[in-house]
Amino acid sequence: MMTTRSTEDLPAEWAGPILDLVEQARISAAPADDENGAWAAAEAGQDQFRTGYKAARRTASAGQLAAHLLRLRAADRVDQGDLNDWTVALAKAGPAISSWDWDIRMQGALDLRRTFLDTTRTATTDARPARLVAAWLTHNAGAQLVPATGRLVEYVLEHEDVSPKALERAWYAVHGARLLDELAARGKPREGRPTREDAAHHTLVRVAVCGVHAAQIMTKRELARRAGTTRMTIDSWLNAAIPAAAAEQAPDGRHLRGVPALSNGVARLAEEEPVADPEES
């Protein structure tokens, strides 16, 4: 995407929510030990484009964090039996939310808008998360992206679960694919016996795999390919993480970093759609 040097600060009305959400998510997702800087590099790899303001990259991340958080919440609601059209559509909106391609985003916005345009006023109010995400998807650059992002983020901070667990899942949804690529670039095989650094790297890959899986942005086959391992290994890591996620809680009740909850948010949706290859589940 085209980049530019911004000359104006973010409008005060939106700067607080946008920068606050990015910082909260960063803290929630950061592992206890990231000496090689892979998590920071994954964030720094976010697309940057013209908005007319500073912090364009953080504005992009904030919008995607908020939208993915709402998508994951919608997936959880579908799993609990909420099959409203806008809830189902939002649960499936991951590819559009993750993309900055104009055509993909506009198609995602249209898919969401179809679900609430003919509803009553009360129902439309209930569909506000889908409406806000649809409005945000209609921008992929420019000054209007900032207020669209600000309104989306403000809604999330005021009305949604922004616990460390929820923010961690959203962070991996936004940055997880780049994180796996960063870890792969840092973990090239070396001759000889594995070192302490190799063991530490292996642990970070496991943390990243569990986080990306919880974010529901790629199949296990793709996850194994990006992590440079096998489906069997991925399954063993995820199966080990499930009891850990239930048992390992910090004293204040916060979810421990690196042990993300493994939600099955879109399981009901999967039952409704044909699956060509069981490996893709």
C-alpha positions as CSV (number, residue, x, y, z in Angstrom):
1,M,0.0,0.0,0.0
2,M,1.1,3.6,-0.5
3,T,2.6,5.2,2.5
4,T,3.2,8.8,3.5
5,R,4.6,10.8,6.3
6,S,1.7,12.1,8.4
7,T,1.8,15.6,9.7
8,E,-1.2,15.9,12.0
9,D,-1.9,14.2,15.3
10,L,-4.9,12.0,15.5
11,P,-8.0,13.9,16.5
12,A,-8.3,14.0,20.2
13,E,-11.8,12.5,20.1
14,W,-10.4,9.3,18.6
15,A,-6.8,9.2,19.7
16,G,-7.5,8.0,23.2
17,P,-9.7,4.9,22.3
18,I,-7.5,3.9,19.3
19,L,-4.2,4.1,21.1
20,D,-5.6,2.6,24.3
21,L,-7.0,-0.5,22.6
22,V,-3.7,-1.2,20.8
23,E,-1.8,-0.9,24.0
24,Q,-4.2,-3.1,26.0
25,A,-4.1,-5.8,23.4
26,R,-0.3,-5.7,23.2
27,I,0.1,-6.2,26.9
28,S,-2.5,-9.0,26.9
29,A,-0.8,-11.0,24.1
30,A,2.9,-10.4,25.0
31,P,4.6,-13.6,26.2
32,A,6.6,-13.7,29.4
33,D,9.8,-13.9,27.3
34,D,10.1,-12.4,23.8
35,E,13.8,-11.7,23.7
36,N,14.0,-12.1,19.9
37,G,11.3,-9.5,19.4
38,A,9.0,-11.6,17.2
39,W,5.8,-10.2,18.8
40,A,6.9,-6.6,18.3
41,A,8.0,-7.4,14.8
42,A,4.6,-8.9,14.0
43,E,2.9,-5.7,15.1
44,A,5.4,-3.5,13.2
45,G,4.6,-5.4,10.0
46,Q,1.0,-4.0,10.0
47,D,0.1,-2.3,6.7
48,Q,0.4,1.5,6.7
49,F,-1.4,3.9,4.4
50,R,-2.6,7.5,4.0
51,T,-5.0,8.7,6.6
52,G,-3.8,12.3,6.9
53,Y,-2.8,11.7,10.5
54,K,0.0,10.2,12.5
55,A,-0.2,6.7,14.0
56,A,-1.7,5.2,10.7
57,R,-0.3,1.8,11.5
58,R,-1.8,1.8,15.0
59,T,-5.1,3.1,13.6
60,A,-5.1,0.1,11.2
61,S,-4.4,-2.3,14.1
62,A,-7.0,-0.8,16.4
63,G,-9.8,-1.2,13.7
64,Q,-8.9,-4.8,13.1
65,L,-8.6,-5.6,16.8
66,A,-12.0,-4.2,17.5
67,A,-13.6,-5.8,14.4
68,H,-12.0,-9.2,15.2
69,L,-13.1,-9.0,18.8
70,L,-16.7,-8.5,17.7
71,R,-16.3,-11.3,15.2
72,L,-15.0,-13.7,17.9
73,R,-17.9,-12.6,20.2
74,A,-20.3,-13.3,17.4
75,A,-18.8,-16.7,16.9
76,D,-19.2,-17.5,20.6
77,R,-22.9,-16.4,20.4
78,V,-23.5,-18.6,17.4
79,D,-21.9,-21.5,19.4
80,Q,-24.5,-20.7,22.1
81,G,-27.4,-20.9,19.7
82,D,-27.8,-17.3,18.5
83,L,-28.5,-17.7,14.8
84,N,-29.6,-14.1,13.9
85,D,-28.5,-13.3,10.4
86,W,-26.1,-10.5,11.4
87,T,-24.6,-12.6,14.1
88,V,-23.8,-15.4,11.7
89,A,-22.6,-13.0,9.0
90,L,-20.3,-11.2,11.5
91,A,-18.9,-14.6,12.7
92,K,-17.9,-15.4,9.1
93,A,-16.4,-11.9,8.4
94,G,-12.8,-12.8,9.3
95,P,-11.3,-12.7,5.8
96,A,-12.7,-9.2,5.1
97,I,-11.7,-7.9,8.5
98,S,-8.1,-9.2,8.0
99,S,-7.8,-7.7,4.5
100,W,-7.0,-4.1,3.3
101,D,-8.0,-5.0,-0.3
102,W,-10.8,-2.6,-1.3
103,D,-12.9,-5.3,-3.2
104,I,-12.7,-7.8,-0.4
105,R,-13.6,-5.3,2.3
106,M,-16.5,-3.9,0.3
107,Q,-17.9,-7.4,-0.3
108,G,-17.6,-8.0,3.4
109,A,-19.5,-4.8,4.1
110,L,-22.2,-5.7,1.7
111,D,-22.6,-9.2,3.2
112,L,-23.1,-7.6,6.6
113,R,-25.4,-4.8,5.4
114,R,-27.8,-7.4,3.8
115,T,-28.5,-8.8,7.2
116,F,-29.9,-5.6,8.8
117,L,-31.1,-3.2,6.1
118,D,-34.7,-4.5,6.3
119,T,-35.0,-5.0,10.1
120,T,-37.0,-3.0,12.6
121,R,-35.4,-0.2,14.6
122,T,-35.1,-2.4,17.7
123,A,-33.5,-5.2,15.8
124,T,-31.2,-2.8,14.0
125,T,-30.0,-1.5,17.4
126,D,-29.3,-5.1,18.4
127,A,-27.2,-5.4,15.2
128,R,-25.0,-2.5,16.0
129,P,-21.8,-4.5,16.1
130,A,-22.4,-5.7,12.5
131,R,-23.4,-2.1,11.4
132,L,-20.2,-0.6,12.9
133,V,-18.0,-3.3,11.3
134,A,-19.7,-2.8,7.9
135,A,-19.2,1.0,8.1
136,W,-15.5,0.4,9.0
137,L,-15.0,-2.0,6.1
138,T,-16.1,0.6,3.6
139,H,-12.8,2.4,4.2
140,N,-9.3,1.1,3.5
141,A,-7.4,4.5,3.7
142,G,-8.1,8.2,3.9
143,A,-9.2,10.6,6.6
144,Q,-12.6,8.9,7.0
145,L,-11.0,5.7,8.1
146,V,-10.1,7.4,11.4
147,P,-13.6,8.3,12.7
148,A,-14.9,4.9,11.4
149,T,-12.2,3.2,13.4
150,G,-12.8,5.5,16.4
151,R,-16.5,4.8,16.6
152,L,-15.9,1.0,16.2
153,V,-13.2,1.0,18.9
154,E,-15.2,3.3,21.3
155,Y,-18.2,0.9,21.0
156,V,-16.0,-2.1,21.8
157,L,-14.4,-0.4,24.9
158,E,-17.8,0.7,26.2
159,H,-20.0,-2.3,25.5
160,E,-17.9,-5.5,24.9
161,D,-15.7,-7.8,26.9
162,V,-12.2,-6.4,26.8
163,S,-10.7,-8.7,29.3
164,P,-7.0,-9.8,28.7
165,K,-8.3,-13.1,27.4
166,A,-10.6,-11.4,24.8
167,L,-7.9,-9.0,23.8
168,E,-5.3,-11.7,23.4
169,R,-7.6,-13.6,21.0
170,A,-8.1,-10.4,19.0
171,W,-4.4,-9.6,18.9
172,Y,-3.6,-13.0,17.4
173,A,-6.4,-12.6,14.9
174,V,-4.7,-9.4,13.7
175,H,-1.0,-10.2,14.0
176,G,-0.9,-14.0,14.4
177,A,-0.1,-14.9,10.8
178,R,2.8,-12.4,10.7
179,L,4.0,-13.7,14.0
180,L,4.3,-17.3,12.7
181,D,6.3,-16.0,9.7
182,E,8.6,-14.0,12.1
183,L,9.2,-17.1,14.3
184,A,9.8,-19.2,11.2
185,A,12.5,-16.8,10.0
186,R,14.1,-16.8,13.4
187,G,14.1,-20.6,13.9
188,K,16.2,-21.9,11.0
189,P,17.5,-25.5,11.8
190,R,21.1,-25.6,13.0
191,E,23.5,-28.5,13.1
192,G,24.3,-30.3,16.4
193,R,22.3,-30.8,19.6
194,P,19.5,-28.4,20.4
195,T,20.6,-25.5,22.5
196,R,18.7,-23.6,25.3
197,E,17.9,-21.0,22.6
198,D,16.4,-23.7,20.5
199,A,14.2,-24.9,23.3
200,A,13.1,-21.3,24.1
201,H,12.2,-20.8,20.5
202,H,10.2,-24.0,20.4
203,T,8.2,-22.8,23.4
204,L,7.4,-19.5,21.7
205,V,6.2,-21.3,18.6
206,R,3.8,-23.4,20.7
207,V,2.5,-20.2,22.4
208,A,2.0,-18.6,19.0
209,V,0.2,-21.7,17.6
210,C,-2.2,-21.9,20.5
211,G,-2.9,-18.2,20.2
212,V,-3.5,-18.3,16.4
213,H,-5.8,-21.3,16.7
214,A,-7.9,-19.6,19.4
215,A,-8.2,-16.6,17.1
216,Q,-9.9,-18.8,14.4
217,I,-8.1,-17.3,11.4
218,M,-6.7,-20.4,9.7
219,T,-7.2,-24.1,9.4
220,K,-5.0,-26.5,11.3
221,R,-3.4,-27.5,8.0
222,E,-2.4,-23.9,7.3
223,L,-1.3,-23.5,10.9
224,A,1.0,-26.5,10.7
225,R,2.5,-25.3,7.4
226,R,3.1,-21.8,8.8
227,A,4.6,-23.2,12.0
228,G,6.8,-25.6,10.1
229,T,5.4,-28.7,11.9
230,T,2.8,-31.4,11.4
231,R,-0.9,-31.7,12.0
232,M,-0.2,-34.3,14.6
233,T,2.1,-32.0,16.5
234,I,-0.4,-29.2,16.3
235,D,-3.1,-31.4,17.8
236,S,-0.9,-32.5,20.6
237,W,0.0,-28.9,21.5
238,L,-3.7,-27.8,21.4
239,N,-4.8,-30.8,23.4
240,A,-2.2,-30.0,26.1
241,A,-3.3,-26.4,26.1
242,I,-7.0,-27.1,26.8
243,P,-6.6,-28.4,30.4
244,A,-3.9,-25.7,31.0
245,A,-6.3,-23.0,29.9
246,A,-8.8,-24.2,32.4
247,A,-6.4,-24.7,35.3
248,E,-3.7,-22.1,34.9
249,Q,-5.2,-18.8,36.1
250,A,-3.4,-15.9,37.6
251,P,-4.4,-15.0,41.2
252,D,-6.5,-12.1,40.0
253,G,-8.4,-14.3,37.7
254,R,-6.7,-13.1,34.5
255,H,-5.9,-15.7,31.8
256,L,-2.2,-16.6,31.8
257,R,-0.3,-15.3,28.8
258,G,0.6,-18.0,26.3
259,V,-2.3,-20.3,27.4
260,P,-5.2,-18.9,25.3
261,A,-8.6,-20.4,25.7
262,L,-9.4,-22.7,22.7
263,S,-12.9,-21.6,21.7
264,N,-15.0,-23.6,19.3
265,G,-16.9,-20.5,18.2
266,V,-17.8,-21.4,14.7
267,A,-18.4,-25.1,15.2
268,R,-22.2,-24.7,14.5
269,L,-21.4,-22.9,11.3
270,A,-19.1,-25.6,10.1
271,E,-21.9,-28.1,10.5
272,E,-24.0,-26.2,8.0
273,E,-21.3,-26.0,5.3
274,P,-19.7,-28.8,3.3
275,V,-16.1,-29.5,4.1
276,A,-14.1,-30.9,1.2
277,D,-11.2,-32.1,3.3
278,P,-11.4,-33.2,7.0
279,E,-7.8,-31.9,7.3
280,E,-9.1,-28.4,6.9
281,S,-11.0,-28.4,10.2
